[in-house]
Amino acid sequence: MNRDVLTGSWRELRGKVKQRWGKLTDDDMTTIEGHLDRLIGALQQRYGYARQEAERQVDTFLESVHAKVEPEGSRGTSSAPRDPGN
């Protein structure tokens, strides 16, 4: 997931972000509003993370969310050619 996906999916991800980082307030969530840099800054402030650690936390979170929710249209498709002999 990249910055655009975070912004575009913020309504869906907001609850998951709040669940993952419970110290974030409703005001924090409103301020973040899908902006990656704002999320990283809020994590630094609320959790005392260094910027690099906050970025790592967000990257790990987005990867886990992306793995659970496949983009529409990608389910059941594969770019690998099928072997008709199997």
TIMIFI-698920 format. One record per residue: z, x, y of N, C-alpha, C, CB in turn. Coordinates in Angstrom, 3 decimals, decimal comma, m for minus. Glycine has a CB too. Layout:
<atoms>
<atom n_z="Z" n_x="X" n_y="Y" ca_z="Z" ca_x="X" ca_y="Y" c_z="Z" c_x="X" c_y="Y" cb_z="Z" cb_x="X" cb_y="Y"/>
...
</atoms>
This chain:
<atoms>
<atom n_z="0,000" n_x="0,842" n_y="m1,181" ca_z="0,000" ca_x="0,000" ca_y="0,000" c_z="0,000" c_x="0,876" c_y="1,228" cb_z="1,205" cb_x="m0,952" cb_y="0,006"/>
<atom n_z="m0,699" n_x="0,433" n_y="2,235" ca_z="m0,718" ca_x="1,202" ca_y="3,462" c_z="m0,126" c_x="0,380" c_y="4,597" cb_z="m2,146" cb_x="1,646" cb_y="3,801"/>
<atom n_z="m0,189" n_x="0,919" n_y="5,784" ca_z="0,397" ca_x="0,253" ca_y="6,952" c_z="m0,204" c_x="m1,121" c_y="7,181" cb_z="0,209" cb_x="1,105" cb_y="8,195"/>
<atom n_z="m1,522" n_x="m1,250" n_y="7,026" ca_z="m2,173" ca_x="m2,537" ca_y="7,266" c_z="m1,687" c_x="m3,596" c_y="6,291" cb_z="m3,685" cb_x="m2,392" cb_y="7,163"/>
<atom n_z="m1,500" n_x="m3,206" n_y="5,051" ca_z="m1,029" ca_x="m4,157" ca_y="4,045" c_z="0,400" c_x="m4,580" c_y="4,348" cb_z="m1,118" cb_x="m3,548" cb_y="2,632"/>
<atom n_z="1,236" n_x="m3,640" n_y="4,778" ca_z="2,612" ca_x="m3,974" ca_y="5,141" c_z="2,610" c_x="m4,994" c_y="6,269" cb_z="3,399" cb_x="m2,707" cb_y="5,557"/>
<atom n_z="1,799" n_x="m4,768" n_y="7,284" ca_z="1,725" ca_x="m5,688" ca_y="8,410" c_z="1,172" c_x="m7,033" c_y="7,961" cb_z="0,859" cb_x="m5,100" cb_y="9,531"/>
<atom n_z="0,113" n_x="m7,014" n_y="7,184" ca_z="m0,512" ca_x="m8,254" ca_y="6,745" c_z="0,319" c_x="m9,049" c_y="5,765" cb_z="m1,821" cb_x="m7,960" cb_y="6,136"/>
<atom n_z="1,194" n_x="m8,387" n_y="5,021" ca_z="2,010" ca_x="m9,048" ca_y="4,004" c_z="3,474" c_x="m9,178" c_y="4,418" cb_z="1,920" cb_x="m8,289" cb_y="2,700"/>
<atom n_z="3,761" n_x="m8,988" n_y="5,694" ca_z="5,149" ca_x="m8,929" ca_y="6,135" c_z="5,933" c_x="m10,182" c_y="5,763" cb_z="5,205" cb_x="m8,720" cb_y="7,628"/>
<atom n_z="5,348" n_x="m11,349" n_y="5,923" ca_z="6,078" ca_x="m12,583" ca_y="5,588" c_z="6,495" c_x="m12,593" c_y="4,123" cb_z="5,215" cb_x="m13,819" cb_y="5,895"/>
<atom n_z="5,633" n_x="m12,096" n_y="3,259" ca_z="5,946" ca_x="m12,051" ca_y="1,835" c_z="6,952" c_x="m10,949" c_y="1,518" cb_z="4,675" cb_x="m11,845" cb_y="1,023"/>
<atom n_z="6,831" n_x="m9,819" n_y="2,187" ca_z="7,680" ca_x="m8,664" ca_y="1,886" c_z="9,031" c_x="m8,702" c_y="2,583" cb_z="6,969" cb_x="m7,406" cb_y="2,268"/>
<atom n_z="9,162" n_x="m9,490" n_y="3,613" ca_z="10,391" ca_x="m9,526" ca_y="4,414" c_z="11,628" c_x="m9,752" c_y="3,552" cb_z="10,297" cb_x="m10,619" cb_y="5,472"/>
<atom n_z="11,580" n_x="m10,722" n_y="2,672" ca_z="12,725" ca_x="m11,008" ca_y="1,805" c_z="13,033" c_x="m9,863" c_y="0,859" cb_z="12,473" cb_x="m12,265" cb_y="1,009"/>
<atom n_z="11,993" n_x="m9,224" n_y="0,351" ca_z="12,191" ca_x="m8,096" ca_y="m0,563" c_z="12,774" c_x="m6,898" c_y="0,169" cb_z="10,870" cb_x="m7,707" cb_y="m1,233"/>
<atom n_z="12,347" n_x="m6,690" n_y="1,404" ca_z="12,893" ca_x="m5,599" ca_y="2,218" c_z="14,376" c_x="m5,861" c_y="2,470" cb_z="12,116" cb_x="m5,461" cb_y="3,570"/>
<atom n_z="14,692" n_x="m7,096" n_y="2,841" ca_z="16,083" ca_x="m7,461" ca_y="3,127" c_z="16,948" c_x="m7,331" c_y="1,865" cb_z="16,158" cb_x="m8,907" cb_y="3,682"/>
<atom n_z="16,390" n_x="m7,687" n_y="0,724" ca_z="17,111" ca_x="m7,565" ca_y="m0,536" c_z="17,338" c_x="m6,088" c_y="m0,885" cb_z="16,339" cb_x="m8,275" cb_y="m1,668"/>
<atom n_z="16,345" n_x="m5,264" n_y="m0,671" ca_z="16,441" ca_x="m3,831" ca_y="m1,004" c_z="17,397" c_x="m3,100" c_y="m0,077" cb_z="15,063" cb_x="m3,175" cb_y="m0,938"/>
<atom n_z="17,318" n_x="m3,418" n_y="1,220" ca_z="18,151" ca_x="m2,755" ca_y="2,218" c_z="18,998" c_x="m3,804" c_y="2,933" cb_z="17,279" cb_x="m1,956" cb_y="3,236"/>
<atom n_z="20,080" n_x="m4,186" n_y="2,296" ca_z="20,931" ca_x="m5,271" ca_y="2,774" c_z="21,618" c_x="m5,025" c_y="4,105" cb_z="21,954" cb_x="m5,551" cb_y="1,770"/>
<atom n_z="21,692" n_x="m3,774" n_y="4,536" ca_z="22,319" ca_x="m3,493" ca_y="5,829" c_z="21,424" c_x="m3,857" c_y="7,010" cb_z="22,692" cb_x="m2,031" cb_y="5,910"/>
<atom n_z="20,158" n_x="m4,099" n_y="6,755" ca_z="19,257" ca_x="m4,488" ca_y="7,835" c_z="19,604" c_x="m5,904" c_y="8,270" cb_z="17,766" cb_x="m4,390" cb_y="7,392"/>
<atom n_z="19,746" n_x="m6,093" n_y="9,568" ca_z="20,125" ca_x="m7,400" ca_y="10,110" c_z="18,874" c_x="m8,256" c_y="10,334" cb_z="20,917" cb_x="m7,236" cb_y="11,437"/>
<atom n_z="19,106" n_x="m9,534" n_y="10,622" ca_z="17,988" ca_x="m10,417" ca_y="10,955" c_z="17,280" c_x="m9,926" c_y="12,219" cb_z="18,482" cb_x="m11,871" cb_y="11,146"/>
<atom n_z="18,059" n_x="m9,390" n_y="13,163" ca_z="17,447" ca_x="m8,823" ca_y="14,369" c_z="16,573" c_x="m7,617" c_y="14,022" cb_z="18,534" cb_x="m8,414" cb_y="15,384"/>
<atom n_z="17,056" n_x="m6,781" n_y="13,091" ca_z="16,243" ca_x="m5,652" ca_y="12,633" c_z="14,932" c_x="m6,157" c_y="12,047" cb_z="17,011" cb_x="m4,809" cb_y="11,589"/>
<atom n_z="15,026" n_x="m7,171" n_y="11,222" ca_z="13,827" ca_x="m7,690" ca_y="10,548" c_z="12,829" c_x="m8,245" c_y="11,566" cb_z="14,213" cb_x="m8,788" cb_y="9,529"/>
<atom n_z="13,339" n_x="m8,908" n_y="12,591" ca_z="12,464" ca_x="m9,432" ca_y="13,632" c_z="11,814" c_x="m8,294" c_y="14,410" cb_z="13,248" cb_x="m10,348" cb_y="14,582"/>
<atom n_z="12,579" n_x="m7,256" n_y="14,690" ca_z="12,051" ca_x="m6,095" ca_y="15,415" c_z="11,010" c_x="m5,353" c_y="14,579" cb_z="13,192" cb_x="m5,139" cb_y="15,803"/>
<atom n_z="11,281" n_x="m5,189" n_y="13,296" ca_z="10,361" ca_x="m4,466" ca_y="12,404" c_z="9,018" c_x="m5,178" c_y="12,340" cb_z="10,962" cb_x="m4,333" cb_y="10,983"/>
<atom n_z="9,038" n_x="m6,471" n_y="12,087" ca_z="7,855" ca_x="m7,335" ca_y="12,070" c_z="6,622" c_x="m6,683" c_y="11,446" cb_z="7,530" cb_x="m7,760" cb_y="13,467"/>
<atom n_z="6,832" n_x="m5,976" n_y="10,322" ca_z="5,719" ca_x="m5,409" ca_y="9,568" c_z="5,273" c_x="m4,029" c_y="10,004" cb_z="4,578" cb_x="m6,313" cb_y="9,650"/>
<atom n_z="5,929" n_x="m3,442" n_y="10,985" ca_z="5,551" ca_x="m2,112" ca_y="11,467" c_z="6,294" c_x="m1,045" c_y="10,677" cb_z="5,847" cb_x="m1,969" cb_y="12,979"/>
<atom n_z="5,552" n_x="m0,200" n_y="10,020" ca_z="6,115" ca_x="0,831" ca_y="9,159" c_z="7,068" c_x="1,755" c_y="9,918" cb_z="4,999" cb_x="1,645" cb_y="8,528"/>
<atom n_z="6,661" n_x="2,203" n_y="11,093" ca_z="7,512" ca_x="3,116" ca_y="11,868" c_z="8,822" c_x="2,455" c_y="12,272" cb_z="6,773" cb_x="3,600" cb_y="13,115"/>
<atom n_z="8,771" n_x="1,170" n_y="12,572" ca_z="9,997" ca_x="0,455" ca_y="12,936" c_z="10,922" c_x="0,299" c_y="11,736" cb_z="9,660" cb_x="m0,919" cb_y="13,517"/>
<atom n_z="10,354" n_x="0,061" n_y="10,565" ca_z="11,159" ca_x="m0,024" ca_y="9,349" c_z="11,832" c_x="1,321" c_y="9,079" cb_z="10,287" cb_x="m0,450" cb_y="8,141"/>
<atom n_z="11,083" n_x="2,395" n_y="9,179" ca_z="11,632" ca_x="3,729" ca_y="8,955" c_z="12,757" c_x="4,011" c_y="9,956" cb_z="10,520" cb_x="4,801" cb_y="9,072"/>
<atom n_z="12,543" n_x="3,664" n_y="11,216" ca_z="13,565" ca_x="3,865" ca_y="12,238" c_z="14,825" c_x="3,054" c_y="11,964" cb_z="13,014" cb_x="3,505" cb_y="13,598"/>
<atom n_z="14,652" n_x="1,810" n_y="11,525" ca_z="15,811" ca_x="0,970" ca_y="11,222" c_z="16,597" c_x="1,534" c_y="10,039" cb_z="15,366" cb_x="m0,471" cb_y="10,924"/>
<atom n_z="15,892" n_x="2,056" n_y="9,040" ca_z="16,582" ca_x="2,665" ca_y="7,898" c_z="17,345" c_x="3,911" c_y="8,327" cb_z="15,581" cb_x="3,017" cb_y="6,786"/>
<atom n_z="16,769" n_x="4,680" n_y="9,223" ca_z="17,465" ca_x="5,857" ca_y="9,733" c_z="18,752" c_x="5,431" c_y="10,449" cb_z="16,547" cb_x="6,665" cb_y="10,691"/>
<atom n_z="18,652" n_x="4,399" n_y="11,240" ca_z="19,800" ca_x="3,951" ca_y="12,023" c_z="20,886" c_x="3,331" c_y="11,140" cb_z="19,352" cb_x="2,945" cb_y="13,076"/>
<atom n_z="20,506" n_x="2,431" n_y="10,251" ca_z="21,498" ca_x="1,693" ca_y="9,456" c_z="22,075" c_x="2,509" c_y="8,300" cb_z="20,876" cb_x="0,432" cb_y="8,909"/>
<atom n_z="21,257" n_x="3,391" n_y="7,729" ca_z="21,686" ca_x="4,127" ca_y="6,540" c_z="21,933" c_x="5,616" c_y="6,800" cb_z="20,653" cb_x="3,976" cb_y="5,458"/>
<atom n_z="21,588" n_x="6,092" n_y="7,972" ca_z="21,796" ca_x="7,501" ca_y="8,284" c_z="20,818" c_x="8,434" c_y="7,584" cb_z="23,187" cb_x="7,889" cb_y="7,924"/>
<atom n_z="19,687" n_x="7,882" n_y="7,127" ca_z="18,678" ca_x="8,703" ca_y="6,469" c_z="17,998" c_x="9,616" c_y="7,480" cb_z="17,639" cb_x="7,820" cb_y="5,760"/>
<atom n_z="17,624" n_x="10,809" n_y="7,040" ca_z="16,696" ca_x="11,640" ca_y="7,798" c_z="15,331" c_x="10,954" c_y="7,724" cb_z="16,640" cb_x="13,125" cb_y="7,236"/>
<atom n_z="14,473" n_x="11,222" n_y="8,669" ca_z="13,163" ca_x="10,558" ca_y="8,703" c_z="12,409" c_x="10,737" c_y="7,380" cb_z="12,319" cb_x="11,108" cb_y="9,866"/>
<atom n_z="12,421" n_x="11,937" n_y="6,842" ca_z="11,704" ca_x="12,217" ca_y="5,601" c_z="12,254" c_x="11,368" c_y="4,449" cb_z="11,801" cb_x="13,714" cb_y="5,253"/>
<atom n_z="13,563" n_x="11,203" n_y="4,379" ca_z="14,174" ca_x="10,387" ca_y="3,326" c_z="13,823" c_x="8,915" c_y="3,518" cb_z="15,705" cb_x="10,573" cb_y="3,315"/>
<atom n_z="13,848" n_x="8,444" n_y="4,754" ca_z="13,478" ca_x="7,047" ca_y="5,021" c_z="12,033" c_x="6,789" c_y="4,619" cb_z="13,683" cb_x="6,704" cb_y="6,513"/>
<atom n_z="11,140" n_x="7,731" n_y="4,929" ca_z="9,737" ca_x="7,600" ca_y="4,543" c_z="9,599" c_x="7,569" c_y="3,026" cb_z="8,906" cb_x="8,751" cb_y="5,129"/>
<atom n_z="10,340" n_x="8,426" n_y="2,335" ca_z="10,289" ca_x="8,459" ca_y="0,877" c_z="10,776" c_x="7,134" c_y="0,295" cb_z="11,133" cb_x="9,626" cb_y="0,334"/>
<atom n_z="11,855" n_x="6,616" n_y="0,845" ca_z="12,401" ca_x="5,336" ca_y="0,380" c_z="11,375" c_x="4,211" c_y="0,542" cb_z="13,692" cb_x="4,991" cb_y="1,151"/>
<atom n_z="10,738" n_x="4,175" n_y="1,703" ca_z="9,741" ca_x="3,126" ca_y="1,975" c_z="8,537" c_x="3,297" c_y="1,059" cb_z="9,292" cb_x="3,159" cb_y="3,460"/>
<atom n_z="8,066" n_x="4,517" n_y="0,871" ca_z="6,927" ca_x="4,758" ca_y="m0,026" c_z="7,237" c_x="4,288" c_y="m1,441" cb_z="6,558" cb_x="6,252" cb_y="m0,039"/>
<atom n_z="8,420" n_x="4,628" n_y="m1,929" ca_z="8,824" ca_x="4,219" ca_y="m3,277" c_z="8,891" c_x="2,695" c_y="m3,379" cb_z="10,192" cb_x="4,840" cb_y="m3,645"/>
<atom n_z="9,451" n_x="2,062" n_y="m2,366" ca_z="9,551" ca_x="0,604" ca_y="m2,334" c_z="8,171" c_x="m0,042" c_y="m2,354" cb_z="10,324" cb_x="0,149" cb_y="m1,094"/>
<atom n_z="7,277" n_x="0,434" n_y="m1,491" ca_z="5,937" ca_x="m0,149" ca_y="m1,420" c_z="5,165" c_x="0,052" c_y="m2,718" cb_z="5,161" cb_x="0,455" cb_y="m0,259"/>
<atom n_z="5,340" n_x="1,192" n_y="m3,347" ca_z="4,681" ca_x="1,431" ca_y="m4,639" c_z="5,207" c_x="0,459" c_y="m5,689" cb_z="4,901" cb_x="2,890" cb_y="m5,105"/>
<atom n_z="6,505" n_x="0,205" n_y="m5,697" ca_z="7,072" ca_x="m0,711" ca_y="m6,691" c_z="6,615" c_x="m2,139" c_y="m6,438" cb_z="8,603" cb_x="m0,641" cb_y="m6,676"/>
<atom n_z="6,530" n_x="m2,529" n_y="m5,189" ca_z="6,061" ca_x="m3,874" ca_y="m4,854" c_z="4,592" c_x="m4,008" c_y="m5,214" cb_z="6,281" cb_x="m4,180" cb_y="m3,356"/>
<atom n_z="3,822" n_x="m2,988" n_y="m4,920" ca_z="2,390" ca_x="m3,007" ca_y="m5,219" c_z="2,153" c_x="m3,097" c_y="m6,726" cb_z="1,703" cb_x="m1,754" cb_y="m4,645"/>
<atom n_z="2,965" n_x="m2,428" n_y="m7,507" ca_z="2,819" ca_x="m2,452" ca_y="m8,966" c_z="3,136" c_x="m3,835" c_y="m9,519" cb_z="3,733" cb_x="m1,403" cb_y="m9,616"/>
<atom n_z="4,048" n_x="m4,556" n_y="m8,895" ca_z="4,444" ca_x="m5,881" ca_y="m9,377" c_z="3,479" c_x="m6,965" c_y="m8,931" cb_z="5,840" cb_x="m6,216" cb_y="m8,896"/>
<atom n_z="2,878" n_x="m6,775" n_y="m7,756" ca_z="1,975" ca_x="m7,781" ca_y="m7,200" c_z="0,609" c_x="m7,155" c_y="m7,047" cb_z="2,494" cb_x="m8,328" cb_y="m5,837"/>
<atom n_z="m0,281" n_x="m7,444" n_y="m7,989" ca_z="m1,629" ca_x="m6,892" ca_y="m7,925" c_z="m2,429" c_x="m7,650" c_y="m6,889" cb_z="m2,323" cb_x="m6,953" cb_y="m9,302"/>
<atom n_z="m3,311" n_x="m6,973" n_y="m6,182" ca_z="m4,176" ca_x="m7,662" ca_y="m5,233" c_z="m5,022" c_x="m8,707" c_y="m5,950" cb_z="m5,076" cb_x="m6,659" cb_y="m4,494"/>
<atom n_z="m5,220" n_x="m9,843" n_y="m5,300" ca_z="m5,998" ca_x="m10,917" ca_y="m5,891" c_z="m7,395" c_x="m10,423" c_y="m6,217" cb_z="m6,058" cb_x="m12,130" cb_y="m4,953"/>
<atom n_z="m7,886" n_x="m10,801" n_y="m7,367" ca_z="m9,215" ca_x="m10,384" ca_y="m7,788" c_z="m9,219" c_x="m9,153" c_y="m8,663" cb_z="m10,057" cb_x="m10,137" cb_y="m6,600"/>
<atom n_z="m8,075" n_x="m8,470" n_y="m8,786" ca_z="m8,060" ca_x="m7,259" ca_y="m9,605" c_z="m7,469" c_x="m7,512" c_y="m10,979" cb_z="m7,280" cb_x="m6,166" cb_y="m8,909"/>
<atom n_z="m6,936" n_x="m8,699" n_y="m11,207" ca_z="m6,330" ca_x="m8,987" ca_y="m12,502" c_z="m7,387" c_x="m9,084" c_y="m13,584" cb_z="m5,522" cb_x="m10,278" cb_y="m12,441"/>
<atom n_z="m7,144" n_x="m8,369" n_y="m14,649" ca_z="m8,033" ca_x="m8,452" ca_y="m15,802" c_z="m9,333" c_x="m7,707" c_y="m15,637" cb_z="m8,329" cb_x="m9,861" cb_y="m16,097"/>
<atom n_z="m9,473" n_x="m6,959" n_y="m14,574" ca_z="m10,709" ca_x="m6,199" ca_y="m14,393" c_z="m10,413" c_x="m4,726" c_y="m14,560" cb_z="m11,341" cb_x="m6,475" cb_y="m13,009"/>
<atom n_z="m11,407" n_x="m4,019" n_y="m14,979" ca_z="m11,255" ca_x="m2,577" ca_y="m15,161" c_z="m12,551" c_x="m1,920" c_y="m14,721" cb_z="m10,907" cb_x="m2,213" cb_y="m16,650"/>
<atom n_z="m12,419" n_x="m0,776" n_y="m14,100" ca_z="m13,611" ca_x="m0,057" ca_y="m13,680" c_z="m14,149" c_x="0,820" c_y="m14,801" cb_z="m13,313" cb_x="0,786" cb_y="m12,452"/>
<atom n_z="m13,375" n_x="0,974" n_y="m15,881" ca_z="m13,808" ca_x="1,794" ca_y="m17,006" c_z="m14,809" c_x="1,013" c_y="m17,857" cb_z="m12,595" cb_x="2,242" cb_y="m17,860"/>
<atom n_z="m15,885" n_x="1,667" n_y="m18,285" ca_z="m16,856" ca_x="0,969" ca_y="m19,128" c_z="m16,241" c_x="0,656" c_y="m20,496" cb_z="m18,143" cb_x="1,818" cb_y="m19,294"/>
<atom n_z="m16,646" n_x="m0,476" n_y="m21,025" ca_z="m16,132" ca_x="m0,873" ca_y="m22,339" c_z="m16,962" c_x="m0,222" c_y="m23,428" cb_z="m16,139" cb_x="m2,412" cb_y="m22,500"/>
<atom n_z="m16,299" n_x="0,118" n_y="m24,525" ca_z="m16,967" ca_x="0,713" ca_y="m25,664" c_z="m17,305" c_x="m0,418" c_y="m26,630" cb_z="m16,079" cb_x="1,813" cb_y="m26,345"/>
<atom n_z="m18,595" n_x="m0,764" n_y="m26,778" ca_z="m18,956" ca_x="m1,888" ca_y="m27,641" c_z="m18,698" c_x="m1,608" c_y="m29,117" cb_z="m20,409" cb_x="m2,237" cb_y="m27,444"/>
<atom n_z="m18,452" n_x="m0,366" n_y="m29,471" ca_z="m18,212" ca_x="m0,015" ca_y="m30,857" c_z="m16,793" c_x="m0,313" c_y="m31,337" cb_z="m18,505" cb_x="1,424" cb_y="m31,052"/>
<atom n_z="m15,876" n_x="m0,644" n_y="m30,417" ca_z="m14,484" ca_x="m0,903" ca_y="m30,810" c_z="m14,186" c_x="m2,353" c_y="m30,909" cb_z="m13,537" cb_x="m0,277" cb_y="m29,849"/>
</atoms>
